[in-house]
């Protein structure tokens, strides 16, 4: 997954401490104006290199798969991340400029050199502190994005959708190696999760979306936008769970309206599942499922696999 290798983003304070500590050690190895030059070069290089590494460790969002782009955008606002990366890139270049500006001036008597070196240090610190908020924003974004699941666009994918608390996570956990939190309150699933199952030596991704409410995209919250993104870009088949018993807390009519909207919007096979068939079967569905009673599980998987009709490319 493209975000899992993002390194920890240092804070402005950590960067300044690191740079000046190394500069002090470098200065002890020399004397006179050479010590001042060595300190300046070390401090500026540490700052410039670390700031540049923050920028280059991020992927180019223009080349990111649309699924991950929209998922990232719903979590961290890609435009804000780009803006912060641009600011940090500026800071990296600026520290180099300050080094070049002062390095040739650190000649002559030692007191003047020491005074100029301290002046340069103050300007370096100011530059880093100017992008402190950007570094913090990138650190928070990195932590959020590293938690995203590894969903591979080239693998056949079954997306499980529906209102909150209709049994999606229970099903995904039952048939895959995924272990998502299961609880009786809405929006337990706060992130898109993924598990895997194998049929005829082919691995299928089973994506558990957050509860997706039946309303326009512009009115959905960040959690719902994640589900919409998964449906749009990842799905080869959508399984819509409907709780006919209404024990999920949502009227059956609203759940059916969501099912209709999914069928109209997405150009992939859609299967309607009565997800708590042990409580109520008052629904005209493609499949009837009860994870608690182990009813209809294998049949649903087989139907989804058949609907996808995936054939691997042979060498």
C-alpha positions in Angstrom: 0.0 0.0 0.0 1.4 3.3 -1.1 1.1 5.1 2.3 2.4 2.4 4.6 6.1 3.3 4.2 5.7 7.0 5.0 8.4 7.8 7.6 7.6 9.6 10.8 7.5 13.4 10.3 9.7 15.3 12.7 8.4 18.4 14.4 10.0 21.8 13.9 11.5 21.6 17.4 12.9 18.2 16.8 14.5 19.3 13.6 16.1 22.4 15.1 17.5 20.5 18.1 18.9 17.8 15.8 20.6 20.2 13.5 22.1 22.4 16.2 23.3 19.4 18.3 25.1 18.0 15.3 26.5 21.4 14.5 27.9 21.7 18.0 29.7 18.4 17.6 31.1 19.3 14.2 32.4 22.6 15.6 34.4 20.9 18.4 36.4 19.0 15.7 37.9 22.3 14.3 39.0 25.7 15.5 38.7 29.3 14.6 36.6 30.3 11.6 36.7 26.8 10.3 34.7 25.7 13.3 32.1 28.3 12.6 31.9 27.3 8.9 31.6 23.6 9.8 28.8 24.4 12.3 26.9 26.4 9.8 27.3 23.8 7.0 26.3 20.9 9.3 23.2 22.7 10.7 22.0 23.8 7.3 22.6 20.4 5.7 20.7 18.6 8.4 17.7 20.9 8.0 17.7 20.9 4.3 18.1 17.2 3.9 15.5 16.3 6.5 13.0 18.8 5.1 13.6 17.5 1.6 13.1 13.9 2.8 9.8 14.8 4.3 8.6 16.0 0.8 10.1 13.3 -1.3 8.8 10.5 0.9 5.3 11.3 -0.1 3.9 9.9 -3.4 2.9 12.1 -6.3 -0.8 12.3 -5.8 -1.3 12.8 -9.6 -0.2 9.2 -10.1 -2.1 7.7 -7.1 -4.8 5.2 -8.0 -8.2 7.0 -7.9 -9.4 4.7 -5.1 -6.6 5.7 -2.8 -6.7 9.4 -3.9 -10.4 9.8 -3.0 -9.9 7.8 0.2 -7.0 10.0 1.2 -8.9 13.1 0.3 -11.8 12.2 2.5 -9.4 11.6 5.4 -6.8 14.3 5.2 -7.7 16.8 2.4 -5.2 16.2 -0.4 -5.0 19.9 -1.3 -4.0 20.8 2.2 -1.3 18.1 2.2 0.0 19.3 -1.1 0.1 22.9 0.2 2.1 21.8 3.3 4.5 19.8 1.1 5.1 22.8 -1.0 5.8 25.0 2.1 8.2 22.4 3.5 10.0 22.2 0.1 10.4 25.9 0.2 11.9 25.7 3.7 14.4 23.1 2.5 15.6 25.4 -0.3 15.7 28.4 1.9 18.0 26.8 4.4 20.4 26.1 1.6 20.2 29.7 0.5 21.0 30.9 4.0 24.0 28.6 4.2 25.4 29.9 0.8 24.8 33.5 1.9 26.7 33.2 5.1 29.4 30.7 4.4 31.6 33.0 2.4 31.3 35.7 5.1 32.6 33.5 7.9 36.2 34.6 7.4 38.4 37.1 9.1 38.4 37.4 12.9 36.8 34.8 15.0 34.4 37.1 16.9 32.9 38.4 13.7 32.6 34.8 12.3 30.9 33.6 15.5 28.5 36.6 15.4 27.5 35.9 11.8 27.2 32.1 12.5 24.8 32.8 15.3 22.8 35.2 13.1 22.6 32.5 10.5 21.4 30.0 13.1 18.6 32.3 14.1 17.5 32.7 10.5 17.6 28.9 10.0 15.5 28.4 13.1 13.0 31.0 11.9 12.6 29.2 8.6 11.8 25.9 10.2 9.5 27.4 12.7 7.6 29.1 9.9 6.6 25.7 8.6 6.0 24.1 12.0 2.2 23.9 11.4 2.9 22.3 8.0 5.1 19.7 9.6 2.5 18.9 12.2 -0.2 18.6 9.5 1.9 16.2 7.5 2.6 14.2 10.6 -1.0 13.8 11.4 -1.9 13.0 7.8 0.8 10.4 7.7 -0.6 8.7 10.8 -4.1 8.7 9.3 -3.1 7.4 5.9 -0.8 4.6 7.2 -3.9 3.0 8.8 -5.6 2.6 5.4 -6.0 -1.0 4.2 -4.0 -2.5 1.4 -6.5 -2.8 -1.4 -5.0 -3.8 -4.7 -6.7 -2.5 -7.8 -5.6 -5.5 -9.9 -7.3 -8.1 -7.6 -11.0 -8.9 -8.0 -13.0 -7.1 -5.3 -16.3 -7.6 -3.6 -17.6 -4.5 -1.8 -20.0 -5.0 1.1 -22.3 -2.0 1.4 -25.4 -1.0 3.4 -26.6 1.1 6.3 -24.8 1.0 9.6 -25.2 -2.0 11.9 -26.8 -4.3 9.3 -24.1 -7.1 9.7 -21.4 -6.2 7.2 -18.5 -6.6 9.5 -19.8 -9.8 11.0 -20.0 -11.3 7.5 -16.5 -10.1 6.4 -14.9 -11.4 9.6 -16.6 -14.7 9.2 -15.4 -15.5 5.7 -12.0 -13.8 5.7 -9.0 -13.2 8.0 -10.2 -9.7 8.8 -11.0 -8.8 12.4 -13.1 -5.7 12.5 -14.7 -4.4 15.7 -18.3 -5.5 15.9 -20.7 -3.5 18.1 -24.4 -2.6 18.2 -24.1 1.1 17.6 -23.9 3.0 14.2 -20.6 3.7 12.5 -18.6 1.1 14.4 -16.6 0.7 11.2 -14.9 4.0 10.9 -12.5 3.0 8.1 -12.6 0.9 5.0 -11.4 -2.5 5.9 -10.3 -5.4 3.8 -10.1 -9.2 4.1 -9.2 -11.9 1.7 -10.7 -15.3 0.6 -9.6 -17.8 -2.0 -11.7 -19.6 -4.6 -10.2 -21.9 -7.3 -6.7 -20.5 -6.4 -7.8 -16.9 -7.0 -7.6 -14.4 -4.2 -10.6 -12.1 -3.8 -10.6 -8.9 -1.8 -13.7 -8.4 0.4 -14.0 -4.8 1.3 -16.0 -3.8 4.4 -17.2 -0.2 3.9 -18.4 2.1 6.7 -22.1 2.6 7.0 -23.3 4.3 3.9 -26.3 6.5 4.4 -28.9 7.2 1.7 -28.2 10.8 0.8 -26.3 12.9 -1.7 -22.5 12.8 -1.8 -22.2 16.5 -0.8 -24.1 15.8 2.5 -22.1 12.7 3.5 -19.5 12.8 6.2 -15.9 11.7 5.8 -16.7 8.1 6.8 -19.5 7.8 4.2 -17.2 9.3 1.6 -14.8 6.5 2.2 -17.5 4.0 1.4 -18.5 5.8 -1.7 -14.9 5.9 -2.9 -14.6 2.2 -2.4 -17.8 1.5 -4.3 -16.8 3.7 -7.2 -13.3 2.6 -7.8 -12.7 -0.8 -6.1 -15.8 -2.8 -6.7 -16.1 -5.6 -9.2 -19.3 -6.7 -7.4 -21.3 -4.9 -4.7 -23.2 -6.9 -2.1 -25.9 -4.6 -0.5 -26.9 -5.8 3.0 -30.5 -5.0 4.0 -31.8 -5.7 7.5 -35.5 -6.5 7.0 -35.9 -6.8 10.8 -35.0 -3.1 11.1 -33.0 -4.0 14.3 -30.2 -1.9 12.8 -32.3 1.2 13.6 -33.1 2.2 10.0 -36.5 1.8 8.2 -36.6 -0.9 5.6 -37.8 1.7 3.0 -34.7 3.8 3.5 -32.5 0.7 3.1 -34.2 -0.3 -0.1 -33.8 3.3 -1.4 -30.0 2.9 -0.8 -30.0 -0.4 -2.7 -31.8 1.2 -5.6 -29.3 4.1 -5.7 -26.4 1.7 -5.7 -27.9 -0.2 -8.7 -28.5 3.0 -10.6 -25.1 4.5 -10.0 -22.5 1.7 -10.3 -21.9 -0.3 -13.4 -21.1 -3.6 -11.7 -23.2 -6.6 -10.6 -25.2 -5.8 -7.4 -26.6 -8.5 -5.1 -29.2 -7.7 -2.5 -28.9 -9.7 0.7 -31.4 -10.0 3.5 -28.7 -9.9 6.1 -30.5 -11.0 9.3 -32.7 -13.7 7.9 -33.0 -15.4 11.3 -34.9 -12.4 12.5 -36.9 -11.5 9.4 -37.2 -12.6 5.8 -39.7 -10.0 4.8 -37.7 -8.9 1.8 -37.5 -9.8 -1.9 -33.7 -10.4 -2.0 -31.2 -12.3 -4.1 -29.8 -14.1 -1.0 -30.8 -14.7 2.5 -28.1 -14.7 5.1 -27.7 -15.3 8.8 -24.1 -15.2 10.1 -25.4 -16.1 13.5 -27.1 -19.2 12.2 -24.4 -19.9 9.6 -27.1 -19.7 6.9 -26.4 -18.7 3.3 -22.7 -17.7 3.8 -21.1 -20.0 1.2 -23.9 -19.5 -1.3 -23.4 -15.7 -1.1 -19.7 -16.0 -1.7 -20.1 -18.3 -4.6 -22.7 -16.0 -6.2 -20.5 -13.0 -5.8 -17.5 -14.8 -7.3 -19.7 -16.0 -10.3 -21.0 -12.5 -10.8 -17.5 -11.1 -11.1 -16.5 -13.8 -13.6 -12.8 -13.1 -13.0 -10.3 -14.9 -15.3 -6.6 -14.5 -14.6 -4.3 -13.5 -17.4 -2.3 -16.6 -18.4 1.4 -16.2 -19.2 
